[in-house]
Amino acid sequence: MDNTLMNAADLRTELVGAWRLVSYETRSITTGTVWHPLGKDAWGLLLYTADGYMSAQLMAADPPPFVKGDLHQADHNELAAAARGYIAYSGPFEVSPDGRLTHHMTVSLFPNWLGQTQERIVSLDGRRLQLATADPIVVRGEESATKLVWERT
């Protein structure tokens, strides 16, 4: 089902639920280079609730465990490696009358996103959801376009 044929209420209803990450890729706007920031085998969950909240959690596959097995006693290198391999943010979401999806970042592992609003370009096809950044974001120092493909759980 293509969201261009749906009204905002229908799109919002279709988004509600849990989605599993299928792929996450970024393309440099300048060079066209494509890469997978968390690896081709990244894991992730995306949740949309009926009362208008969302949560995105993505991580590199198979992260090494912390030596002491205690989050609050991990050393700086362990914490830095874990953060480099993880993307997380949550907050309210809305679908505008013309079908634009907006995420409001209330909490985020990346402090620069706190309080931001980011628009997503949505495509729904059966059990597959594709989200793309509407505006360029900086990845590896380059303005980039990001595309994530999710599958309903």
N, C-alpha and C positions, 0 to 999 in steps of 0.2 A: 504494500500500500504506500503510495507516494504522498508525502505530507502536503504537497502543493494542491492536492485534491481534497484535503481535510480542513475543516474549520478548527479554530483554536481549541474548542472544548473537546473535539474528537481526538486531536493530537495529544492533548494533555492526558486524556483517558488512556490512550495507547501507550504513553510513556510509563505510566504507573506500573511499578513492579521492580524485579531484580534482573539485571543484565550481566552477562559474563563477557570479559574482554576476549575478542578474537584477534585483533591486530591494532597496533599503535605505531603510526609512522609520521615522520616530519619531513617536509620538503623545503629546502632553502629557496626563497623567492629569487635570490640573486643568481645562484648557480644551477638550481634544479636538483641538487644532490639530495637523495632520499636516505634517511637513516632511521633506525629504530632505537629511540633514546633509552629504553629499558631492555633492549634485546628483542629478537624476533619471537621469543617464547615467554614474553611478559605475562603476568597474571593480573586480573583486575575484576572489580565488581563496581557496578553503577546502580544506585537505588534511587527511585523516584517514589514519593509517597503521595497518597490521595490528598493530603492536606497541604501540599505545595512545597515539600522539602526534597533535597537531593543530596547524595553523597557519592563521591568518586574516590576510589582507592585503587591505585595501580602500583605494581612492584616488579622488580626484576625477579626472574625465576631462581629458586634455590639459593637464597641468601645464606651466608655462613652464620651459624649460631654464635652468640656472644660467649666468650670463654667462661665467665662466671655464671652464666645463665640468669643474670639479674639485670634488667633494663637500667636500673638506677645505679649500678656499679660498673656498667660498661665503660671502657676507656674511650677517649676522644676519637681514636681511629675507627673503632667499631661503630660508634654513633655516626661519624661522618660517612662511612661506607653504607650504613643502613639508610641514611637520609638521601644519599646520591641515587640509591636504587628504589626510591619510593616517591610517589606523588599522591597527595591527599588534600581534598577540600570538600566542604559541605556548606549548605545554606539553602535559602529559599530559591525556587525556580519559578519562572512564569512563561507562558506562551502568549504572545501578542495576537491580536485579531488577524494579522496577516501571516501567522504561523511561525514567527521567529521565536526561538527558544533562548531564554536568558538565564544564566546561572549567577547568583549573588553569593560571593565568597565570604561567609561569616567566619569560618575557621579554615586554616590552611597550613600545611607543613611549610610551604614557601611563604614567608612573611610578606613579601612584596604583593601577593595577591589578596591580602586581608582587606576587606571592604570593597574590592573590585567587583564590577559587573562585567561578565563576558558573554557575548552572544555566540550561539552555535547555529550552524547550518545543518538542518535535520533531513535525513532521508530514511524512511521506513519501508522495508520490503519483507513482508511476512514476519519471520522471527528475527530478522536482522535490523539493527539500528545503526546508522552511520552518523557520526557527529564530526563536524569540521569546524575549525575556528573561523569566525566571520572576519576577524581582523588579524593581521600578522602578530605573532608573538616572537620574542627573542629566544632562540634555542642555540646553544653553542656559539653565542655571539653574533648570530645571523637572524635577520627577519625571516620567519618561517611560517608555513601553513601546516597545520596539524590535522590529521584524520584518524579517528578511532572507529573501529567496527566492533559492535557488541551483538551478542546473541541472547535472546530471552532465556532465562533459566527455567 
